[in-house]
């Protein structure tokens, strides 16, 4: 297995998943590893629970950035692996343990094999929520070390190892969380006329929300509204005073996101009138589309096809969300999918990436960054 030492690192990180801005153990592990590397040209800055790491180049003409996210998810792991999560109720179910490990592998190479250009590695917390990209970009550290272009990857369970997939332009969608709270009047199930039933109101609201994409979004555009969770009520014979809907909105354009939110607000206002209740809307975390720079993306795809053994796929857009899109709104760059051949997909309790992908990615990225640093 290539880069076997990094497989061990991945397994260590897999055992300590932490939620956004709570990645204390993760940050400590990363720092302890980085402090073992040659320090002559390395500079490390902590930021909240994340890190900035700079490898100073020999004769820099640009700064190349590489971003890895570091947080886990509130999912109880069901893989049965010997190195499964030690944090009950939490799991690296989106592959951020793989992302961090690959970044450490690439960073290790360049700490020992210095290139001309400056390299900046961003270990970003809170990608899954509440969102770490925007505050990280606002930091003094980012402003001081702002890259001229950036690269990132995301594991793809559906692709085999040895495969990468990306595209010019939009790769991932705009996303927004959606939380709607309804407040009516509870009471005895035998006297519904004396109540304002929020279970009924929530039921009507769910069905009306599903009309937005079909009747307010251009059929040649794309949008998704999914309500993934409804809570309300206490027992079978009490009419619910409160109900809460939790969901997500996905679009491929900023304008469509605005249209959908405007319609959500109008429909919720109608529910208030229809059911004589009060409602509040919270959009939670909002993530910007991942919009790959066409020139850099095509150059990378061409490089991977010609200079490595990786299979390169020009893939379709996906309605997944990633706050890396905020970085790309200020810094040209791209993200690509890395095949990891897992039977179970992202955010699944049995996600089990093939660890051979770690070495493949380290080799690809070290070769690509070395080549980019030669360009003058």
Secondary structure, DSSP 8 states (H G I E B T S, - for coil): -TTHHHHHHHHHHHTT---TT--HHHHHHHHHHHTTS--TTEEEEEETTEEEEEE--SS-S-EEEEEEE---BS-------TT--SSTT-B-TTSHHHHHHHHHHHHHHHHHS--SSEEEEEEE--TTTT-SHHHHHTSHHHHHT--SEEEEEEEETTS-TTEEEE-SEEEE-EEEEEEEEEE-B-EETT-GGGSB-HHHHHHHHHHHHTHHHHHHS-TTS-EEEEEEEEEE-SSTTEE-SEEEEEEEEEESSHHHHHHHHHHHHHHHHHHHHHHT-EEEEE---EE--EEE-HHHHHHHHHHHHHHSS-EEEE---B----THHHHHHHS-EEEEEEE---SS-TT-TT----THHHHHHHHHHHHHHHHHHH--
